[in-house]
Amino acid sequence: MANTASTDLLSQLLQFSVQQQPEMLHTLQHIVEMESPSDNKAAVDKLGAHLGQEFERRGGKVTFHRAKDFGNHLQVEFPGTSGQKPVMLLGHFDTVWSMGTLANMPFRVADGRVHGPGVLDMKTGIVMLLYAMRALRELEVHNHRPITIFLDSDEEVGSASSRPITEAIARQCEAVLVLEPAQGPLGLLKTSRKGVGSYTVHVHGRASHAGVDFEKGHSAIVELSRQILEIAKFTDLGRGITVNPGVIQGGTRSNVVAAEACVEVDIRIARAADAGELEHKFSELRSFDPNCRLEISGGLNRPPMERTAGTVRLLEAARDLAKAMEMELGESATGGGSDGNFTSALGIPTLDGLGAVGEGAHAANESVILKHLPHRTALLAGLVATI
């Protein structure tokens, strides 16, 4: 990794970020008010095109990766010292919020916080990226690695179309910095995340009239209930394994023995080695009623992001920069997944949670704590300049 940034450079980056904060807020309002739910390709593409123009204004070379069912993914490249592997800056511009959410959840600034749909997860992180790149350009900081920014459009729904692109870019990079929100109001960086997946267990039984031919029926609901009790035993909190039967469907009417029933199960694992064990346990489920048939599908969607030596090196580099700006940076583990899970699983040093500080992601109280914005932007720019 490169030499630590000078105190003078960090001071200039912070001063720049403080001066630009009003403009950053204006930029943030504009992109928050461009609603971009994952399932609305036209809306997401509109925001992506706008972001592409903003990065081009800062000297970036923009490429769009076309996607059929989701918004087009945005890649931006900035030059750096030749012969060095790039650093990857990773994020997404889709949100969980449906079109029209702004009517009841408008962008607003109040009591030192910025509110609005997607403001924390993760449109403020995108604004930080824009202004970190501008800071490096205007302060004429050129002796850094080449920079590859990748912002995808389907992270909130599993990253199915963007994952291959994310992984292909990451394989060419020295390190990955993820602009997902920090953990909690203390702004903790994320050095590990659980792997995330899901299984669906579908039971096929035999219908009958509950009053006339009860004994001829074989209830899929009763069978599913017994299966759920078995599935719940797969949880092992001591090893960081959680298995949650979260959605149940089944039956048609109360006077009909149910012919069909199913459960959707969320799984989380802390270590990649545990994925195979869970897969085996689900595959070994057998029906208690021989007249019922089980159909099992699913698996791991995101591998875990495990705390590695490479990630710790990035964390320490960030802490050194933060200390020079009189900031304290803690670390955390989280049960949620991000696109950083994919890059970390490839063995690329990955540091997550470098985005905005706030709370309420995916909730009505989603907000960003404004006072952290300049420092986090300067930290990002300094980290890019030094790793």
Beta strands, then each sheet from edge to edge (+ up, - down):
strand 1: 61-65
strand 2: 73-78
strand 3: 87-92
strand 4: 108-110
strand 5: 113-115
strand 6: 147-152
strand 7: 175-178
strand 8: 189-193
strand 9: 195-204
strand 10: 208-209
strand 11: 242-250
strand 12: 256-257
strand 13: 260-269
strand 14: 293-302
strand 15: 331-334
strand 16: 350-351
strand 17: 358-359
strand 18: 367-369
sheet 1: 1+ 2- 6+ 3+ 7+ 16+
sheet 2: 4+ 5- 18+ 17-
sheet 3: 8+ 15+
sheet 4: 11+ 13- 9+ 14-
sheet 5: 10+ 12-
end
